[in-house]
Amino acid sequence: MELDKSLKVDFLSEIKGIIQQARTNAVRSVDFCRVQMYWTLGKRIFEEEQDGKERADYGAYLLKNLSKELVPEFGSGFSYRQLAFCRQFYKTYPIVNALRSQFNWTQYRLLIQIDNPDKREYYELEAMNNCWTARELERQINSGLYERLLLSNDKEAVLAVARRERIPETPLEIIKDPMVLEFLGLKKEAAYYEKDLEQALITHLQDFLLELGNGFSFVARQKRLLLEDDEFFADLIFYNRLLRCFVVIELLCCVQHKSSYVA
């Protein structure tokens, strides 16, 4: 019996999904094997260093000569700098079972360069909860996301939300102030027209949702609203599932003041 056309399409879509998921899992498995390899290297290097009489001098000597032997055979992935990261990786995450299989080496390399344990934990949790790529994790670190949230919240509240120990109760716990919108790619001008800023935000909607914070979804643009018989057009409307409310954004570009605002 011949399958109808719609069933064939659904079946083909399912088969493609299985293949794509298997490929994703295979890549993730390889990435995590690499993470485990670098952790094991770091552990062994650290242990060898502890046997040196002059640890600081011996450590530098050890890494330099080890790299000299490994690079010709295994490539630049075992340079002096990379081996130093391996050692730092083990010192930062000494329990191998605590490593997250969702993270690749690039993500862990970004995390171990954060000296503050609370700050590092925050980015680790947010990267896991929001499925950040290494590129997005790097952007959030460079934009000072943790510090921006601390401007209006205390450290324990910020970490509790990241740990999913509590649900955000106020907009200040979610919405960042200020926002960093470098991903819009706008040229440096004294000021922008509202329509230009709005279009740039829509074009980069996925990045803007990440910058807004957790729980946001896009609803509409230039939405007609009636307030006490007065007609308004809201530039952008979002819904936040954590706050259970709509968020209306009005873009104000003040040419005379050479500035732009998001209200």
C-alpha positions as CSV (number, residue, x, y, z in Angstrom):
1,M,0.0,0.0,0.0
2,E,1.4,3.3,-1.1
3,L,1.8,6.0,1.6
4,D,0.1,9.4,0.9
5,K,2.3,12.4,0.1
6,S,1.8,14.1,3.5
7,L,2.9,11.0,5.4
8,K,5.9,10.6,3.2
9,V,7.0,14.2,4.0
10,D,6.5,13.6,7.7
11,F,8.4,10.3,7.6
12,L,11.2,11.9,5.7
13,S,11.4,14.8,8.1
14,E,11.5,12.3,11.0
15,I,14.3,10.3,9.4
16,K,16.3,13.5,8.8
17,G,15.8,14.5,12.4
18,I,17.2,11.2,13.6
19,I,20.3,11.6,11.5
20,Q,20.9,15.2,12.4
21,Q,20.5,14.4,16.1
22,A,22.9,11.5,15.9
23,R,25.4,13.7,14.2
24,T,25.0,16.4,16.8
25,N,25.4,13.8,19.6
26,A,28.6,12.5,17.9
27,V,30.1,15.9,17.6
28,R,29.2,16.6,21.3
29,S,30.7,13.3,22.3
30,V,34.0,14.1,20.5
31,D,34.1,17.6,22.0
32,F,33.6,16.2,25.5
33,C,36.3,13.5,25.0
34,R,38.6,16.4,24.1
35,V,37.6,18.2,27.3
36,Q,38.4,15.0,29.3
37,M,41.7,14.6,27.6
38,Y,42.7,18.2,28.5
39,W,41.6,17.7,32.1
40,T,43.6,14.5,32.4
41,L,46.7,16.2,30.9
42,G,46.3,19.1,33.3
43,K,46.0,16.6,36.2
44,R,49.1,14.8,35.2
45,I,51.1,18.0,34.6
46,F,50.1,19.3,38.0
47,E,51.1,16.1,39.7
48,E,54.5,16.1,38.0
49,E,55.0,19.7,39.0
50,Q,54.5,18.9,42.7
51,D,57.6,16.6,42.5
52,G,59.8,19.5,41.4
53,K,61.9,21.0,44.1
54,E,61.5,24.5,42.8
55,R,57.9,24.4,41.6
56,A,57.5,27.7,39.8
57,D,60.8,27.3,37.8
58,Y,60.2,23.6,37.3
59,G,56.6,24.2,36.1
60,A,57.7,26.6,33.4
61,Y,60.5,24.3,32.3
62,L,58.2,21.3,32.2
63,L,55.5,23.0,30.1
64,K,58.1,24.4,27.7
65,N,59.9,21.2,27.1
66,L,56.7,19.1,27.0
67,S,55.2,21.4,24.3
68,K,58.5,21.1,22.3
69,E,58.0,17.4,22.2
70,L,54.2,17.3,21.5
71,V,53.7,20.0,18.9
72,P,55.7,18.4,16.1
73,E,53.8,15.1,16.5
74,F,50.3,16.3,17.6
75,G,50.0,19.9,16.4
76,S,49.4,23.3,17.9
77,G,46.7,22.0,20.2
78,F,49.5,21.2,22.6
79,S,51.4,24.5,22.6
80,Y,52.9,26.0,25.8
81,R,49.8,28.2,26.2
82,Q,47.4,25.3,25.7
83,L,49.2,23.1,28.2
84,A,49.1,26.0,30.7
85,F,45.3,26.1,30.2
86,C,45.2,22.4,30.9
87,R,46.9,22.8,34.2
88,Q,44.6,25.7,35.1
89,F,41.6,23.7,34.0
90,Y,42.5,20.9,36.4
91,K,43.2,23.4,39.3
92,T,39.8,25.1,38.7
93,Y,37.8,21.9,38.2
94,P,39.6,19.2,40.2
95,I,36.6,16.8,40.2
96,V,36.3,15.2,36.8
97,N,32.7,14.0,37.5
98,A,31.7,17.6,37.9
99,L,32.5,18.5,34.3
100,R,29.5,19.3,32.1
101,S,29.2,17.2,29.0
102,Q,27.3,20.1,27.3
103,F,30.5,22.2,27.2
104,N,33.3,22.1,24.8
105,W,36.9,23.0,25.4
106,T,36.5,26.6,24.1
107,Q,33.7,27.2,26.6
108,Y,35.8,25.8,29.5
109,R,38.8,27.8,28.4
110,L,36.7,31.0,28.7
111,L,35.4,30.0,32.2
112,I,38.8,29.1,33.7
113,Q,40.0,32.6,32.9
114,I,37.4,34.1,35.3
115,D,39.1,34.5,38.7
116,N,36.0,35.2,40.7
117,P,34.3,31.9,41.7
118,D,30.8,33.4,42.0
119,K,31.1,35.1,38.6
120,R,32.4,31.9,37.0
121,E,29.6,29.9,38.5
122,Y,27.0,32.4,37.2
123,Y,28.3,32.2,33.6
124,E,28.6,28.4,33.8
125,L,25.0,28.1,34.9
126,E,23.6,30.6,32.4
127,A,25.5,29.0,29.6
128,M,24.0,25.6,30.5
129,N,20.5,26.9,31.2
130,N,20.3,28.9,28.0
131,C,22.4,26.6,25.7
132,W,24.9,29.3,24.9
133,T,27.5,28.6,22.3
134,A,31.1,29.5,23.0
135,R,30.7,32.6,20.9
136,E,27.6,33.7,22.9
137,L,29.3,32.9,26.2
138,E,32.3,35.0,25.2
139,R,30.0,37.9,24.2
140,Q,28.2,37.8,27.5
141,I,31.4,37.8,29.5
142,N,32.9,40.6,27.5
143,S,29.7,42.7,27.8
144,G,29.9,42.4,31.6
145,L,26.5,40.7,32.0
146,Y,27.2,39.6,35.6
147,E,28.3,43.1,36.6
148,R,25.3,44.7,34.9
149,L,22.9,42.5,36.9
150,L,24.7,43.3,40.1
151,L,24.0,47.0,39.6
152,S,20.3,46.4,40.6
153,N,20.5,43.1,42.5
154,D,22.6,41.5,45.2
155,K,25.0,38.7,44.4
156,E,23.0,36.0,46.2
157,A,19.8,36.9,44.3
158,V,21.6,36.8,40.9
159,L,23.1,33.4,41.7
160,A,19.8,32.0,43.1
161,V,18.1,32.8,39.8
162,A,20.9,31.2,37.8
163,R,20.8,28.1,40.0
164,R,17.0,28.0,39.5
165,E,16.5,28.1,43.2
166,R,14.0,31.0,42.8
167,I,11.9,32.6,40.1
168,P,12.6,36.3,39.3
169,E,10.0,38.5,41.0
170,T,10.8,41.9,39.5
171,P,11.8,43.3,36.1
172,L,15.1,44.5,37.6
173,E,16.1,40.8,38.2
174,I,15.8,40.0,34.4
175,I,16.2,43.2,32.3
176,K,19.7,44.4,32.0
177,D,20.5,48.1,32.5
178,P,22.4,49.2,30.5
179,M,22.0,47.0,27.5
180,V,24.8,46.3,25.1
181,L,23.7,46.2,21.4
182,E,27.0,46.0,19.5
183,F,25.6,43.0,17.5
184,L,23.3,45.4,15.6
185,G,26.3,46.4,13.5
186,L,25.2,50.1,13.3
187,K,27.8,52.5,12.1
188,K,28.9,55.1,14.7
189,E,26.7,58.1,14.1
190,A,25.8,61.0,16.3
191,A,22.2,59.7,16.4
192,Y,19.8,57.3,14.7
193,Y,16.2,57.6,13.6
194,E,13.8,55.4,15.5
195,K,12.8,53.4,12.4
196,D,16.5,52.5,11.8
197,L,17.0,51.3,15.4
198,E,13.8,49.4,15.3
199,Q,14.6,47.7,12.0
200,A,18.1,46.7,13.3
201,L,16.6,45.2,16.4
202,I,14.1,43.1,14.3
203,T,16.8,42.0,12.0
204,H,18.9,40.8,14.9
205,L,15.9,39.6,16.9
206,Q,17.5,36.4,18.3
207,D,20.5,38.3,19.6
208,F,18.2,41.0,21.1
209,L,16.1,38.3,22.9
210,L,19.3,37.0,24.5
211,E,20.4,40.5,25.5
212,L,16.9,41.3,27.0
213,G,17.3,38.4,29.4
214,N,15.6,35.1,30.3
215,G,12.0,34.2,29.4
216,F,11.3,36.7,26.6
217,S,9.4,36.0,23.4
218,F,8.6,38.4,20.6
219,V,4.9,39.4,20.1
220,A,4.6,42.3,17.7
221,R,6.0,45.6,16.3
222,Q,4.1,48.9,15.8
223,K,1.2,47.5,17.7
224,R,-1.9,49.8,17.9
225,L,-2.9,50.4,21.5
226,L,-5.9,52.4,22.9
227,L,-5.5,54.0,26.2
228,E,-8.5,56.1,27.4
229,D,-9.5,56.8,23.8
230,D,-6.0,57.8,22.9
231,E,-4.3,55.9,20.1
232,F,-0.6,54.8,20.5
233,F,1.7,52.6,18.4
234,A,4.1,50.6,20.5
235,D,7.4,50.0,18.7
236,L,8.1,46.5,20.1
237,I,6.1,44.2,22.4
238,F,7.5,41.1,24.1
239,Y,6.1,38.7,26.6
240,N,8.1,37.4,29.6
241,R,7.0,34.0,30.8
242,L,8.8,34.3,34.2
243,L,7.3,37.7,35.0
244,R,4.0,36.7,33.4
245,C,3.5,40.1,31.8
246,F,3.9,41.9,28.5
247,V,6.9,44.2,28.1
248,V,6.3,47.2,25.8
249,I,9.5,48.9,24.4
250,E,9.4,52.5,23.1
251,L,12.4,53.6,21.1
252,L,13.3,57.3,21.6
253,C,16.1,58.6,19.4
254,C,16.8,62.2,20.3
255,V,18.7,63.8,17.5
256,Q,19.0,67.2,19.3
257,H,20.7,65.5,22.2
258,K,22.7,63.2,20.1
259,S,21.6,60.1,22.0
260,S,19.3,57.1,21.8
261,Y,17.1,55.5,24.4
262,V,15.2,52.3,24.9
263,A,12.2,52.9,27.2
